[in-house]
Amino acid sequence: MGRGPSIEGRKNAEDARRGKIFTKLIREIGVAARAGADPAGNPRLRSAIDKGLAANMPKDTIERAIKKASGGLEGVNYEEIRYEGYAPGGAAVIVDCLTDNKVRTVSDVRHAFGKFGGNLGTDGSVAFLFKRCGVLQFAGGDEEKITDAAIEAGADDVIAHDNGVVEVLTTFESYQSVKAAIEAAGLKPDVAETTWRAENAVAVAGETGEQVGKLLAWLEDLDDVQNVYSNADIGD
């Protein structure tokens, strides 16, 4: 009988995954802090800190990232770059990156699209298919209470999924105020973030769906990639 991965092996893999998440979050906090080190007046920084805390990042790590960006400590300067393209089946993909080496990053992203049958497009080629918004996600809880709080807070929409997840959608501009109001009502979202959401989904299934899934996973695993957005609805 074969043996599964050891406890130590699983721990090492988990540590590596957590380390990669922390690295990406530190970059985001650093870039956000360039516009101001005070999260009270910098919504992007406040959102980045929230993500760091949600991932159990130590507060001193967060503070160090802010100090680096605001000139208190020496650090690497990262540039924000967005790539757009199409996955197999015509699904649109947006790839947001933070990099200190544009040549490396575009090479890695282009390789990923080519490897899985997609095509890297030009600026603006798919961005018009997406809308920037805020999302508060609850893995469970009282749907009626969440809905009432969301309406009171001025949210755009509430979506109850079959798996019990309830999503509260906001405009990008109202995200922070809606989040604060819902939390003040005693509700703690499991996920709270601003994101780019597709206006319409593109269904991809079978072998095409597999290729799309592999492409998105590959892109998300690249060191320079912060976020990947797609309108792909991957079926069985």
MOFENVEN-V987389 format. One record per residue. N is the residue number from 1. RES is the residue in one small letter. SS is DSSP state (helix for helix, strand for strand, loop for the rest). OMEGA is omega in degrees with one decimal (999 if undefined). BURIAL is + if it has 9 or more other C-alpha atoms within 8 Angstrom, else -. Layout:
n	res	ss	omega	burial
N	RES	SS	OMEGA	BURIAL
N	RES	SS	OMEGA	BURIAL
This chain:
n	res	ss	omega	burial
1	m	loop	-179.6	-
2	g	loop	179.3	-
3	r	loop	177.7	-
4	g	loop	179.4	-
5	p	loop	-179.7	-
6	s	loop	176.4	-
7	i	helix	179.1	-
8	e	helix	179.6	-
9	g	helix	178.6	-
10	r	helix	179.7	+
11	k	helix	179.1	-
12	n	helix	179.4	-
13	a	helix	178.9	-
14	e	helix	177.8	-
15	d	helix	179.7	-
16	a	helix	179.3	-
17	r	helix	179.5	-
18	r	helix	179.1	-
19	g	helix	179.3	-
20	k	helix	178.0	+
21	i	helix	179.8	-
22	f	helix	-179.5	+
23	t	helix	-179.2	-
24	k	helix	179.1	+
25	l	helix	178.2	+
26	i	helix	176.9	+
27	r	helix	-178.6	+
28	e	helix	178.3	+
29	i	helix	-179.0	+
30	g	helix	179.9	+
31	v	helix	179.2	+
32	a	helix	-176.2	+
33	a	helix	177.8	+
34	r	loop	-179.0	+
35	a	loop	-180.0	-
36	g	loop	-174.5	+
37	a	loop	180.0	+
38	d	loop	-177.7	-
39	p	helix	179.9	+
40	a	helix	-179.8	-
41	g	helix	-176.7	-
42	n	loop	-176.2	+
43	p	helix	-179.4	+
44	r	helix	178.6	-
45	l	helix	179.2	+
46	r	helix	179.2	+
47	s	helix	179.9	+
48	a	helix	177.6	+
49	i	helix	178.2	+
50	d	helix	178.7	-
51	k	helix	179.2	+
52	g	helix	179.5	+
53	l	helix	179.2	+
54	a	helix	178.3	-
55	a	loop	179.5	-
56	n	loop	176.0	-
57	m	loop	179.1	+
58	p	loop	-178.1	-
59	k	helix	-179.8	-
60	d	helix	175.9	-
61	t	helix	178.3	+
62	i	helix	-179.1	+
63	e	helix	179.3	-
64	r	helix	178.6	+
65	a	helix	179.0	+
66	i	helix	179.6	+
67	k	helix	178.2	+
68	k	helix	-176.1	+
69	a	helix	-176.9	+
70	s	loop	173.8	+
71	g	loop	179.9	-
72	g	loop	179.1	-
73	l	loop	178.0	+
74	e	loop	179.2	-
75	g	loop	179.7	-
76	v	loop	175.9	-
77	n	loop	-179.9	-
78	y	loop	179.8	+
79	e	strand	177.7	-
80	e	strand	178.7	-
81	i	strand	175.6	-
82	r	strand	174.7	+
83	y	strand	-179.4	+
84	e	strand	179.7	+
85	g	strand	-179.9	+
86	y	strand	173.8	+
87	a	loop	175.4	+
88	p	helix	179.9	+
89	g	helix	177.0	-
90	g	helix	178.0	-
91	a	loop	-178.9	+
92	a	strand	-178.7	+
93	v	strand	171.9	+
94	i	strand	-179.1	+
95	v	strand	178.2	+
96	d	strand	-174.8	+
97	c	strand	167.5	+
98	l	strand	-172.5	+
99	t	strand	171.0	+
100	d	loop	-179.6	-
101	n	loop	-175.7	-
102	k	helix	-178.3	-
103	v	helix	178.6	-
104	r	helix	-174.0	-
105	t	helix	-179.1	+
106	v	helix	177.2	-
107	s	helix	-179.5	-
108	d	helix	-179.1	+
109	v	helix	179.4	+
110	r	helix	178.8	+
111	h	helix	-179.0	-
112	a	helix	179.2	+
113	f	helix	-179.0	+
114	g	helix	-176.9	+
115	k	helix	-175.2	-
116	f	loop	171.5	+
117	g	loop	177.8	+
118	g	loop	179.3	+
119	n	strand	174.9	+
120	l	strand	-176.8	+
121	g	loop	-179.7	+
122	t	loop	178.0	-
123	d	loop	178.2	+
124	g	loop	-175.0	-
125	s	loop	178.6	+
126	v	loop	-174.3	+
127	a	helix	-178.2	+
128	f	helix	179.9	-
129	l	helix	-175.1	+
130	f	strand	177.9	+
131	k	strand	178.7	+
132	r	strand	-176.8	+
133	c	strand	174.6	+
134	g	strand	179.3	+
135	v	strand	171.8	+
136	l	strand	-173.6	+
137	q	strand	179.0	+
138	f	strand	-177.7	+
139	a	loop	178.1	+
140	g	loop	178.3	-
141	g	loop	-176.7	-
142	d	loop	-176.6	-
143	e	helix	-178.7	+
144	e	helix	179.3	-
145	k	helix	178.2	-
146	i	helix	-179.2	+
147	t	helix	179.7	+
148	d	helix	-179.6	-
149	a	helix	-179.1	+
150	a	helix	178.9	+
151	i	helix	179.8	+
152	e	helix	-177.0	-
153	a	helix	179.5	+
154	g	loop	178.2	+
155	a	loop	179.8	+
156	d	loop	-173.1	+
157	d	strand	173.3	-
158	v	strand	-178.8	+
159	i	strand	177.0	-
160	a	strand	-178.9	+
161	h	loop	-177.5	-
162	d	loop	-177.6	-
163	n	loop	177.5	-
164	g	loop	178.7	-
165	v	loop	176.1	+
166	v	strand	179.7	+
167	e	strand	173.4	+
168	v	strand	-178.9	+
169	l	strand	178.8	+
170	t	strand	167.8	+
171	t	strand	177.5	+
172	f	loop	-175.6	+
173	e	loop	-175.5	-
174	s	loop	-174.1	+
175	y	helix	-175.1	+
176	q	helix	-178.2	-
177	s	helix	177.9	-
178	v	helix	178.8	+
179	k	helix	-179.4	+
180	a	helix	-178.3	-
181	a	helix	-179.9	+
182	i	helix	177.6	+
183	e	helix	177.6	+
184	a	helix	178.0	-
185	a	loop	177.1	-
186	g	loop	-179.5	-
187	l	loop	-177.0	-
188	k	loop	179.5	-
189	p	loop	176.8	+
190	d	loop	175.8	-
191	v	strand	177.2	-
192	a	strand	-176.5	+
193	e	strand	167.4	+
194	t	strand	-174.7	+
195	t	strand	172.9	-
196	w	strand	-176.3	+
197	r	strand	-178.5	+
198	a	strand	177.2	+
199	e	loop	179.6	-
200	n	loop	-179.4	-
201	a	loop	174.8	-
202	v	strand	-177.7	+
203	a	strand	174.5	+
204	v	strand	-176.3	+
205	a	loop	176.6	+
206	g	helix	-178.4	-
207	e	helix	178.4	-
208	t	helix	178.1	+
209	g	helix	177.7	+
210	e	helix	-179.6	+
211	q	helix	178.6	+
212	v	helix	178.9	+
213	g	helix	179.2	+
214	k	helix	179.4	+
215	l	helix	-178.0	+
216	l	helix	179.3	+
217	a	helix	179.9	-
218	w	helix	179.1	+
219	l	helix	-178.3	+
220	e	helix	-177.7	+
221	d	helix	179.5	-
222	l	loop	-175.7	-
223	d	loop	-175.0	-
224	d	loop	-177.1	+
225	v	strand	178.1	+
226	q	strand	-177.0	+
227	n	strand	175.6	-
228	v	strand	179.1	+
229	y	strand	179.8	+
230	s	strand	174.7	+
231	n	loop	-179.6	+
232	a	strand	170.6	+
233	d	strand	-172.3	-
234	i	strand	179.4	+
235	g	loop	-179.6	-
236	d	loop	999	-
